[in-house]
Amino acid sequence: MGFQPRLIVQNWPALLAGLGETLAITLAALLIGVAVGAALCTARLSGLRGGRQAAGGVIAFFRTTPEMILLFWAYFCVPEITGANVPALAAGVVTLGLVTGAYLAEIFRAGIQALPRGQNEAARALGLPAFARWRCVLLPQALRGMAPPLMNYFTELVKNTTLLSAIGVSELSLRAYLLGGQTFRYLEFLTAIAVGYFVLIFPASLLSRRLEARQSHA
Amino acid sequence: MTALQALDWSVVWSYGPSLLQGLLVSLALTGIGFVVGGVGLGTLLAAASRSRRRLLRWPARAFVEFWRSTPLLVQAIWMHFAFPMLTGLRTTPFESAAIALVLNVGAYCGEIIRAGVDAVPRGQFEAGRALGLRPGVLWSRVVLPQAVRIVVPPLVGSAISVFKATAILSVLSVNDLMRVAARVSANTYQPIEVYTAAAALYFMAGLLITAAGAGMERGMRRGVA
């Protein structure tokens, strides 16, 4: 028996297609997440008490409830309620996007609140209009502080894309699992994708730590 | 609209005991993952990755990095389907799930604990040694009390992540809340009622875990200060 790398080489195209799908899901969820996160963060920092509380509730819900149940809810309940046909991929991407939005909202908020008050006050005192104040003074500084947690969340998101296999999205982990079942050789395929995920995630995790270390020294 | 009008929540009551039993399994896995993995294995890994012996340090660090950089779902199915091919050892779904979770949480918390001990200023070690403290006293009286204060908040914060992660283990047919909900939904054809109830249970249990963690942290801060 032993380890048969030949199997991985033979099924390389299928695994590569799965990897492509994993990356596409990550990117799509990230885009939705940035939009949702920015909206939630704006509401969370707004002067409206109702808006602040509503955003806080949404963020708490999506950060506390397991992604798996949200995914099943989106895939099985949303079509029942709306009567619309919801493909598994769409349900998965939107769910991950919403969860990502809740996490990013907190990262954005922490980044903005970490800025010294004086920056905002000085920009106001100079008479900068709101847009220029954010565009030229506040955001560039806030973004630098957010980079490490953002990279770190990216690694979590890549890991969470594997949950979509549970509703039948043919991303990397489901393909490897199915190939393992067909050939009765789970060892080769599951080990191969574990290494694949590591190669994808570890550099991002290292970069996140390096950025953080550089900032704490500066 | 019709789907919402036709909702029949009595299914949640008739299957309530099964769902609660599922929640208990989820909480049990959370407890195992947090105590055995986070506190137990995490401490061992933190100690090994700070060791002066390379033979301890390198494997521990490699393990932590590899386990933190791969998805729990892959670890769980690897543990259940691939590991027996290597060793010939068969484990039940619950055992495979628990092992994968313990190793996963151990790697995460090992890093948290190591970072906490590293955050104790070097001068504390040096001062302790200069005063002629024996290593046991140095650790128990000087280093650990400071490290614990740094480590506990993020460690307790990770409990909610462990709880959320248990839902992933349902792919191994562990009868946790997630899988019980999926089975009840498939039997009754009432996904809206069942999944909504399960999501609400998860959310409430998650809030309780978060609140308990925050309370513990507050209590500890008061106790130490």
Contacts between the chains, C-beta under 8 A, distances in Angstrom:
chain1	res1	chain2	res2	distance
A	1	B	85	7.6
A	60	B	207	7.6
A	61	B	203	6.1
A	64	B	160	6.7
A	64	B	164	7.7
A	64	B	202	7.9
A	64	B	203	5.7
A	64	B	206	3.7
A	64	B	207	6.0
A	64	B	210	6.5
A	65	B	164	7.6
A	65	B	199	5.8
A	65	B	202	5.1
A	65	B	203	4.7
A	65	B	206	6.3
A	66	B	163	7.6
A	66	B	164	4.3
A	66	B	165	7.7
A	66	B	166	7.5
A	66	B	167	3.5
A	66	B	168	7.6
A	66	B	178	7.0
A	66	B	202	5.6
A	66	B	206	7.9
A	67	B	164	7.0
A	67	B	167	7.4
A	68	B	167	3.8
A	68	B	168	5.9
A	68	B	170	6.6
A	68	B	178	5.3
A	69	B	167	6.1
A	69	B	177	7.9
A	69	B	178	6.0
A	69	B	181	7.1
A	69	B	195	6.7
A	69	B	198	5.6
A	69	B	199	4.8
A	69	B	202	5.4
A	70	B	199	6.9
A	72	B	178	7.6
A	72	B	181	7.4
A	72	B	182	6.6
A	72	B	191	7.9
A	72	B	195	5.6
A	73	B	195	4.7
A	73	B	196	7.1
A	73	B	199	5.7
A	76	B	185	6.7
A	76	B	191	4.0
A	76	B	195	6.2
A	77	B	191	5.3
A	77	B	192	4.7
A	77	B	195	5.4
A	77	B	196	6.9
A	80	B	3	4.9
A	80	B	191	6.1
A	80	B	192	5.4
A	81	B	3	5.4
A	81	B	4	6.2
A	81	B	192	6.5
A	83	B	3	7.1
A	155	B	69	7.1
A	158	B	71	7.6
A	159	B	70	7.5
A	159	B	71	3.9
A	159	B	72	7.1
A	159	B	73	7.9
A	160	B	71	7.6
A	162	B	71	4.3
A	162	B	73	4.1
A	162	B	74	6.1
A	163	B	73	6.4
A	163	B	168	6.4
A	165	B	73	7.0
A	165	B	171	7.5
A	166	B	170	7.7
A	166	B	171	5.7
A	173	B	71	6.9
A	173	B	73	6.0
A	173	B	74	5.5
A	173	B	77	7.5
A	177	B	77	6.0
A	177	B	81	7.8
A	180	B	81	6.3
A	180	B	82	7.7
A	185	B	85	7.6
A	186	B	77	7.6
A	186	B	78	7.8
A	186	B	81	3.7
A	186	B	82	4.6
A	186	B	85	6.4
A	187	B	81	8.0
A	187	B	82	4.2
A	187	B	85	4.3
A	187	B	86	6.3
A	190	B	74	6.6
A	190	B	77	6.1
A	190	B	78	4.4
A	190	B	81	6.5
A	190	B	82	4.5
A	191	B	78	7.1
A	191	B	82	6.3
A	193	B	74	6.1
A	194	B	70	5.0
A	194	B	74	5.4
A	194	B	75	7.4
A	194	B	78	6.1
A	197	B	69	7.0
A	197	B	70	4.8
A	197	B	71	5.8
A	197	B	74	6.2
A	198	B	66	6.0
A	198	B	69	4.8
A	198	B	70	5.4
A	201	B	69	4.2
A	201	B	70	7.2
A	202	B	65	6.5
A	202	B	69	4.2
A	205	B	65	7.9
A	205	B	68	6.9
A	205	B	69	5.8
